[in-house]
Amino acid sequence: MKKYTYISTLLITFLGMSTLFSCSQANDSTKKQERVAIPVKVQKVKTENVSNNSQYAAEIKSDNIVLLSTKLMGRLYDFNFEAGDVIKKGTVIARIESAGIHSSKARVHAQVEMAEVNLQNAEKDYQRIEKLHQLGSATDKELDDIRTYYLSAKAQLEVAKNAEDEVDSNLSYTTIRAPFTGVITKKMMVAGDMASPGMPIVEFASASKFKALANIPASKIDAFEKGNEVMIYVDALQQNIKGTVKRVVPSGKYNGGQFTVEFSLNQHSKLANGMYAKVSSSKGLVQKILLPENAIYRKGQLEGVYLVNLQNEASLTWVRLGKTSNGMVEVLSGAEEGDQVITTVTPDLFDGALINF
């Protein structure tokens, strides 16, 4: 009886294990049947010869920037312009109080008029005495005296005119005018302030001609020769403007090993002093791995691609990317020539997914 019970127990255990094994196989089979391949498009990774482009930060500057000041001391008035105002050439920007100079002008002008009258009288007397001398009715001394008087009157008029010219010159310093058509970029004083000789009143810049300035590393400076054309992308305008290398500062000793390059720009109505830009240069060809932007998988700050492994599965690989241009992105590391990369990154694609292409 005990023997029979033992055999029965073994039989039940065996049947139970068989059932479990069969169920396990069935579950595995079901899982394999449930794993559906995701259709994708694949591109073979290869290196391409592309232009060796580089970009450098630049700043747009007016081609002509001046500091307007006066040579006189006085209080500013009639100063109604603000920074950003566009002003035509010759327009009065500000004036300086000049009561003393105006009174001097009146005084020297009167002296000029008096000297002119004296000269006219002296000239008439000289001509009269000269005729009398020819007739023998005037002595040599009388002729010499009147000639001396005439020359003295002539010299006095010249002195008076020079004094008037000097006052006129000082009077011109009381008026600050726009030297060319441009824009006030900075206002250093306001109406009522006391101006001193040489003290800047406004910074004034051309509103029509501009240049770009960029600092170029010494290792790249040979790509910028005078006359070379470059493309300059202006951030504020979101467009490229053609530029030409105008000059290269010949020493980078005091600029951290960088050389300042000046570019003349094609005229553009919307350029403004102080705008930021990027200078692009191209020198020769370089081999790069380029992939379409839609092949890039992004998660937070991480960037990766799905490569195809030997089991025809999607294998997520993190990569380091470079510059993007025209829908193509440079892969610096993480993918190698010969790899197969999935270019259709859809929401249902995941690491280890079975794929079909």
LINZI-V744003 format. One record per helix or strand. SS is the DSSP state (helix for helix, strand for strand). FROM is the first residue (numbers start at 1). TO is the last residue. If there is no record, write none. Layout:
SS&FROM&TO ; SS&FROM&TO
//
This chain:
helix&2&34 ; strand&38&39 ; strand&42&44 ; strand&47&62 ; strand&65&68 ; strand&70&70 ; strand&74&77 ; strand&86&87 ; strand&92&96 ; helix&99&135 ; helix&140&172 ; strand&175&177 ; strand&182&187 ; strand&194&195 ; strand&197&197 ; strand&202&206 ; strand&210&217 ; helix&218&223 ; strand&229&234 ; strand&239&248 ; strand&258&265 ; strand&276&292 ; helix&293&295 ; strand&297&299 ; strand&302&308 ; strand&313&318 ; strand&320&325 ; strand&328&333 ; strand&340&342 ; strand&354&356
//
